[in-house]
């Protein structure tokens, strides 16, 4: 078993983590950029998982290429700026404030 399989596994976990973070931010804020990112994150997570499957089938480099493509495409989606002075941990886990329903 090659160490590249472990790299592929961690890459796929990163893709899925970023997708779940975008979904959490969309659920809390309802912003359209995060909605698009959450919906497309399903496809990118599947692409990352396909990359791991390729790596397990002795095609490590094409599998890593698929995972890298998933990470690249996931980062290209335009999102709104939601953080101003939050800490790194809050940004990592997608902690945001919910918008008020009554904006008077």
MITI-545225 format. One record per residue: y, x, z of N, C-alpha, C in turn; residue number from 1. Coordinates in steps of 0.1 Angstrom, whole numbers. Layout:
N
ny	nx	nz	cay	cax	caz	cy	cx	cz	pos
Y	X	Z	Y	X	Z	Y	X	Z	NUM
...
% end
This chain:
104
ny	nx	nz	cay	cax	caz	cy	cx	cz	pos
-12	9	0	0	0	0	12	9	0	1
21	7	-9	33	15	-11	44	10	-2	2
53	19	1	65	16	9	74	7	1	3
73	7	-12	82	-2	-20	79	-17	-18	4
67	-20	-14	63	-34	-11	71	-38	2	5
73	-29	11	81	-32	23	95	-34	20	6
100	-26	11	114	-27	6	116	-41	-1	7
106	-45	-9	107	-57	-16	107	-69	-6	8
98	-68	4	98	-78	15	111	-80	22	9
117	-69	26	130	-69	33	141	-74	24	10
140	-71	11	150	-76	2	149	-91	0	11
137	-96	-1	135	-111	-2	139	-118	11	12
137	-112	22	141	-118	35	157	-118	35	13
163	-108	30	178	-108	29	183	-119	20	14
177	-121	9	181	-132	0	179	-145	7	15
168	-148	13	166	-161	20	176	-162	32	16
178	-152	39	188	-152	50	202	-156	45	17
206	-150	34	219	-153	29	220	-168	24	18
209	-172	18	209	-186	14	210	-196	26	19
202	-193	36	203	-202	48	217	-201	55	20
223	-190	55	237	-189	60	247	-197	52	21
245	-196	39	254	-204	30	252	-219	32	22
239	-223	34	236	-237	37	242	-242	50	23
241	-233	60	247	-236	73	262	-238	72	24
269	-229	65	283	-230	64	287	-243	56	25
279	-246	46	282	-258	38	280	-271	47	26
270	-271	55	267	-282	64	279	-284	74	27
284	-273	79	295	-274	89	308	-276	83	28
311	-272	71	325	-273	65	326	-283	54	29
315	-284	46	315	-293	34	323	-287	22	30
326	-274	22	333	-268	11	325	-267	-1	31
331	-270	-13	323	-270	-26	318	-256	-30	32
325	-245	-27	319	-232	-30	306	-229	-23	33
306	-233	-10	293	-231	-3	283	-241	-6	34
287	-252	-11	277	-262	-16	270	-256	-28	35
277	-251	-38	271	-244	-49	262	-233	-45	36
267	-225	-36	259	-213	-31	247	-217	-25	37
247	-228	-17	235	-233	-10	225	-238	-20	38
230	-246	-30	220	-251	-40	214	-240	-49	39
223	-231	-53	217	-220	-62	209	-210	-54	40
211	-210	-41	204	-201	-32	189	-204	-32	41
186	-217	-34	171	-221	-36	165	-213	-47	42
172	-213	-59	167	-206	-70	166	-191	-68	43
176	-185	-62	176	-171	-59	166	-167	-49	44
163	-176	-39	152	-173	-30	139	-173	-37	45
137	-182	-47	125	-183	-54	123	-170	-63	46
135	-166	-68	134	-153	-76	131	-141	-68	47
136	-141	-55	132	-130	-46	118	-130	-42	48
113	-142	-40	99	-144	-37	90	-140	-48	49
94	-143	-61	87	-139	-72	87	-124	-73	50
98	-117	-69	98	-103	-69	88	-97	-59	51
87	-103	-48	77	-98	-38	63	-100	-44	52
60	-111	-51	47	-113	-57	44	-103	-68	53
54	-99	-75	53	-89	-85	50	-75	-79	54
57	-73	-68	54	-60	-61	40	-59	-55	55
35	-71	-50	22	-71	-45	11	-70	-56	56
15	-73	-68	6	-72	-79	7	-58	-87	57
11	-48	-79	12	-34	-84	22	-33	-95	58
33	-41	-95	44	-40	-104	57	-39	-95	59
57	-27	-87	68	-26	-77	82	-26	-83	60
84	-18	-94	97	-16	-99	103	-29	-106	61
95	-37	-114	100	-49	-119	102	-59	-107	62
94	-59	-97	96	-68	-86	109	-65	-78	63
112	-52	-76	124	-48	-70	136	-51	-79	64
134	-51	-92	145	-55	-101	148	-70	-100	65
138	-78	-98	140	-92	-96	147	-95	-83	66
144	-88	-73	151	-90	-60	165	-85	-61	67
167	-74	-68	181	-69	-69	189	-79	-78	68
183	-85	-88	190	-95	-96	194	-107	-88	69
185	-111	-79	187	-123	-70	199	-120	-61	70
199	-108	-55	210	-104	-46	223	-103	-54	71
223	-98	-66	235	-97	-74	241	-110	-78	72
232	-119	-82	236	-132	-87	241	-141	-75	73
235	-139	-63	239	-146	-51	253	-142	-47	74
257	-129	-49	270	-124	-45	281	-128	-55	75
277	-132	-67	288	-135	-77	293	-149	-75	76
288	-158	-67	292	-171	-66	306	-171	-58	77
316	-178	-63	329	-179	-57	328	-188	-45	78
333	-183	-34	333	-190	-21	347	-190	-15	79
350	-200	-7	363	-201	-1	364	-191	11	80
376	-187	14	378	-178	26	378	-187	38	81
369	-185	47	368	-193	59	370	-185	72	82
370	-172	71	371	-164	83	384	-157	83	83
391	-156	95	403	-149	97	402	-138	107	84
398	-141	119	397	-132	130	384	-132	137	85
373	-137	131	361	-137	138	354	-124	138	86
345	-122	147	337	-110	149	327	-109	138	87
321	-97	137	311	-94	127	298	-103	130	88
295	-105	142	283	-113	145	285	-127	141	89
297	-132	143	300	-146	139	299	-148	124	90
304	-138	117	303	-138	102	289	-137	97	91
281	-128	104	267	-126	100	259	-139	101	92
261	-146	112	253	-159	114	260	-171	108	93
272	-170	102	279	-181	96	285	-191	105	94
290	-186	117	296	-195	126	310	-198	121	95
313	-211	120	326	-216	115	331	-227	124	96
343	-230	123	348	-242	130	347	-254	121	97
344	-265	126	343	-277	118	357	-283	116	98
360	-288	104	373	-293	101	375	-306	108	99
387	-309	113	390	-321	120	390	-333	110	100
384	-344	115	384	-356	106	398	-363	106	101
405	-362	117	419	-368	118	429	-357	117	102
435	-354	106	444	-343	104	459	-348	105	103
463	-352	117	476	-356	119	484	-345	125	104
% end
